[in-house]
Amino acid sequence: MNIPNIPSTNSKNSVPEARAALDQFKYEVANEIGVPLKQGYNGDLTSAQNGYVGGYMVKKMIDAQKRQMAGK
């Protein structure tokens, strides 16, 4: 059996410089959708709330990429 060489994922960012921008984006998205995300501990949030923030971040990034690819 030939198994493709798939890079493993880990907690390291491939572009460490983007960390601050992604964190800021996360808080902006959370605020926009009404999730009370704050700096530090957020254990009081449900997994659904956290998933909604992450999912909406992905949706916004995909939409932005589509606009860029369309030349808008």
C-alpha positions as CSV (number, residue, x, y, z in Angstrom):
1,M,0.0,0.0,0.0
2,N,1.4,3.4,-0.9
3,I,0.5,6.0,1.7
4,P,0.9,9.7,0.6
5,N,3.3,11.8,2.7
6,I,0.8,14.1,4.4
7,P,2.4,16.8,6.6
8,S,1.4,16.5,10.3
9,T,-0.4,19.3,12.0
10,N,0.8,20.8,15.2
11,S,0.3,23.8,17.3
12,K,3.1,25.8,15.6
13,N,1.9,28.4,13.1
14,S,3.4,28.2,9.7
15,V,3.5,32.0,9.6
16,P,4.1,33.2,13.2
17,E,3.8,36.9,12.3
18,A,0.1,36.3,11.5
19,R,-0.7,35.2,15.1
20,A,-1.6,38.7,16.4
21,A,-3.7,39.5,13.3
22,L,-5.6,36.2,13.6
23,D,-6.2,36.8,17.3
24,Q,-7.6,40.3,16.6
25,F,-9.8,38.9,13.8
26,K,-11.1,36.2,16.3
27,Y,-12.2,38.9,18.8
28,E,-13.7,41.0,16.0
29,V,-15.7,38.0,14.7
30,A,-16.8,37.0,18.3
31,N,-18.0,40.6,18.9
32,E,-19.8,40.7,15.6
33,I,-21.8,37.5,16.3
34,G,-22.4,38.2,20.0
35,V,-20.1,35.7,21.6
36,P,-18.6,37.1,24.8
37,L,-15.0,36.1,24.0
38,K,-12.4,37.8,26.2
39,Q,-8.6,37.8,26.6
40,G,-7.5,34.9,28.8
41,Y,-9.7,32.1,30.2
42,N,-12.9,31.4,28.2
43,G,-13.9,28.1,29.8
44,D,-17.3,29.5,30.5
45,L,-18.1,29.4,26.8
46,T,-19.8,26.4,25.2
47,S,-18.1,24.4,22.5
48,A,-20.9,25.5,20.2
49,Q,-20.0,29.1,20.9
50,N,-16.3,28.5,20.2
51,G,-17.1,26.5,17.1
52,Y,-19.4,29.2,15.8
53,V,-16.6,31.8,16.1
54,G,-14.1,29.5,14.3
55,G,-16.6,28.6,11.6
56,Y,-17.5,32.2,11.0
57,M,-13.9,33.1,10.8
58,V,-13.4,30.5,8.1
59,K,-16.5,31.7,6.2
60,K,-15.2,35.3,6.2
61,M,-11.7,34.3,5.1
62,I,-13.2,32.2,2.2
63,D,-15.4,35.1,1.2
64,A,-12.5,37.5,1.2
65,Q,-10.4,35.1,-0.9
66,K,-13.2,34.7,-3.4
67,R,-13.5,38.5,-3.7
68,Q,-9.8,38.8,-4.2
69,M,-9.7,36.1,-6.8
70,A,-12.6,37.7,-8.6
71,G,-10.7,41.0,-8.7
72,K,-13.0,42.9,-6.4
